[in-house]
Amino acid sequence: MALSQPPAADNTALQTDVSQTVLRVGIYNNPPKLFLNASQQPDGMLWYLLEQIAERESWQLEAVTCDWNDCLLMLEQGALDLMPDVAISEARGQRFSFHSEPALLSWSQIFERDGLGMLSMLDIDQTRIAVLQGSVQHDYLVDLAASFGINVQWVLVDSLEQAFAAVVNNDADAVVSNHFYGDQQSAQLGLTQTPIIFQPIQLYYAVPAGRHASKLQRIDEHLAAWKRDPSSPYFEALATVRVEPPLSFIPPWVIWGLIILSSGLLVSFVFGVILRARVAEKTASLLASENRLNTILNSVEAYIYIKDSQMRYQYVNKKVCELFSLPADQIIGKTDAAFFDAATCEHLRENDLRVLRSGQRVADEESNIMAHDQQEHIFISVKLPLRNPDGSIYALCGISTDITEHKQIRNQLHQLAFFDVLTGLPNRRLILDRLDHALGGRNKTGFEGAVLYIDLDNFKTVNDTLGHDAGDQLLQQVAKRLERGLLATDSIGRLGADEFVLIVEDVAQNSVDALVRVRDIAEFLRQQFNQPFELNGMPYVCTVSIGVVLFSDANGNIDNLLKGADLALAAAEVSGRNKVQFFNPAMQIEVTRRTRIEKALRQAISHNSLVLHIQPQVDCEGRIVSMEGLLRMTDPELGMVSPAEFISVAEASGLIVPLGEWVVATACTLLASWQHNAAMKEMVLAVNVSPKQFYHEQFVKHVLSCLDKSGIPGKSLALEVTESLLIDDVDTTIQKMQVLGAKGVQFALDDFGTGYASLSYLKRLPLTQLKIDQSFVRDLLVDQNDEAIVRTIIALGNSLDLQVVAEGVETHQQAERLRELGCHFFQGYYFGRPQLASEWQEQVQSANTAL
């Protein structure tokens, strides 16, 4: 055999380790955060994040479906190890343990049947409210209703699905839910979102109290790291909930809701003022009524106050005292100048005068800076005039709601959705939106524009030699340098990794003039990078390659524009780096061909019309010991398409993962057919796996599924990987290889010597084979350097107890020299060209018959 099965002892050790990391996870229905999908598999943002962490930590997740309260009870009793989507409260802090980094930010909202017209918490009086039993929303609302003396019939349910069903079935008038699930269900069921929003909360993964401390720490570390990386699983998960903050935070119905609320409170409050004026004349029962009113006003989660005509405070409730950190008697009689900075006082004065002089009702968002600590608080304030019996205004009553935390959450979500965390530049999502706007502007004005792709040359070298912290510093400094000299109509963004994009609008109406000006802009950018950056106190010079495409080259199509810029950038890098390259007609031909190949490839995958040829690997005696599967593509219009072409298209278009899955599945089906053939039964079949396929979240699961469905032993399948897996994430690479290796799957390192592989990482990988790249074999007989490299690879393979296979052997002389150097396994045209499996099967059978 060219490839050998990993020792059984290693398999046993791995299975023991895996059994120790099984986590039982509670799953209840709360989409889009957590739910069972149509296949009855766990799904949702929080499950996806947990899967990503588990994959990196070699944890096995066992989903346990349960209702909300049952889940919490099982977690407390230890029947579950972990529960997603849990908010922290004082009571839960006694029952469970939590990590520190929030997994998700959310808030609560009330949704009603049409026609009820709920605008404030006071409107839930005499209604039936469906709420999740044992939830923080239930506890909060029960306390609030008690403080207001509101009578609510609570419809307690075990799941949010039941809560919304209760409203639909007329068993409840309204339902309380987190806004993610509520927005989704209200749209589907025809319910109305009310302006009653409360309790901004942070959601976590919970474990039984005092247990799994190390796992909570690892969850924290992954979440913290991912939130700094815009290409991380966290941002992929965030995109699934489609958080798109509105342009204006305060919708009109919230303003009107607050006005109506303030009106109701004003009536009660004025009544209290009158009571105090006549307290000497009224009975003890009226005094008791006033006390009850004060209790209500001090229980409201709002800042309530009265100012006289001189804008001096005449009354403040408990919340105002807490804001100023002073008792009421030290606030009464003073103006805002005693509590806020000058700019805040001026804005408050303008609003107050509108009420006191004009009798207006003023509803406004106020950003107030405290004088004593310069801390900013953002309020929605409603101010109304208080009148004497003759209609004259003697004071104003204000009701303010602190929305600081809501604004912070909205701003954070907006920042996460549209901006790169590391550099602060617009991300791909926002850049595409601006590009669409720019193309629309060009169609209206006729002015030419351009897209410039900017790629840092040799950026991986920075990460590999100076560390990722230095790489992050470089990206941040590059972003600042690119922002210099931007015009108001220009946009700069980060697409990912070390690639940036500049959109230049309104360059010129004439294409020739536009070309000259854009060339000057690109050259200016390139020259800017000749000035060194400072990394860890040391100078570092970083060059860039720039690809440029004009708007007119894309015919108003964003996809064509981006493909053109990408092709121009690739041409700039091929020409020697530190170059500027414009998109040209020849590239357009290439774009057209690549587009046709991509379309043909999609059809070939969906119609199962690809073909897997196989090529033998032989030993020193010329005996076939194993095979490699090589993908081939033929299209009715394009004819035979070379792998070099369609593989690169697959990588760029995202088809490489389904393409790779097709290859693995086909290889397992072929191996299954060989199990009934004595000549082929023990044959190993190797297939190539791209880095993108290897790092895909479903890679391991897919390979194991193919093995199970085909019924073949894992040792029959070999996966060939490249050295790039040793650069990106070695620990994840090893973990995935160990899981598959436990099933017998073998691994070979393909094209060895052409990339970058640390020997310290190489010895940690569960490999069985090294493959000498054909570029070294080709000139083996005429280039002493190539011979030295081949000799070194053979010696390295022997020292690591790995089989060494020479690829691309095309002549007898090459094969003989390789034997002399100690190589015992070969692959290449000299021993056999790639052919259909059926043709090689006949040859193997014939050879065995002859023996």
Secondary structure, DSSP 8 states (H G I E B T S, - for coil): --S----HHHHHHHHHHHHTTEEEEEE--BTTTBEE-TTS-EESHHHHHHHHHHHHHT-EEEEEE--HHHHHHHHHHTS-SBEEEEE--HHHHHHEEE-SS-SEEEEEEEEE-TT----SGGGGTTEEEEEETT-HHHHHHHHHHHHHT--EEEEEESSHHHHHHHHHTTS-SEEEEEHHHHHHHHHHHT-EEEEEEEEEEEEEEEEETT--HHHHHHHHHHHHHHHT-TTSHHHHHHHHTT----SSSS-HHHHHHHHHHHHHHHHHHHHHHHHHHTTTTS-HHHHHHHHHHHHHHHHSSSEEEEEETT--EEEE-HHHHHHHTS-GGGTTT--GGGTB-HHHHHHHHHHHHHHHHH---EEEEEEEEBTTT--EEEEEEEEEEEE-TTS-EEEEEEEEEE-HHHHHHHHHHHHHHHB-TTT-SB-HHHHHHHHHHHHHHHHHH--EEEEEEEEETTHHHHHHHH-HHHHHHHHHHHHHHHHTT--TT-EEEEEETTEEEEEEEEEESSHHHHHHHHHHHHHHHHHHTTS-EEETTEEE---EEEEEEEGGGGTT-HHHHHHHHHHHHHHHHHTTSS-EEE--HHHHHHHHHHHHHHHHHHHHHHTT--EEEEEEEEETT--EEEEEEEEEEEETTTEEE-HHHHHHHHHHHTTHHHHHHHHHHHHHHHHHHHTT-TTTTT-EEEEE--HHHHTSTTHHHHHHHHHHHHT--GGGEEEEE-TTHHHH-HHHHHHHHHHHHTTT-EEEEEEETSS---HHHHTTS---EEEE-HHHHHTTTT-HHHHHHHHHHHHHHHHTT-EEEE----SHHHHHHHHHTT--EE-STTT---EEHHHHHHHHHHHHHH-
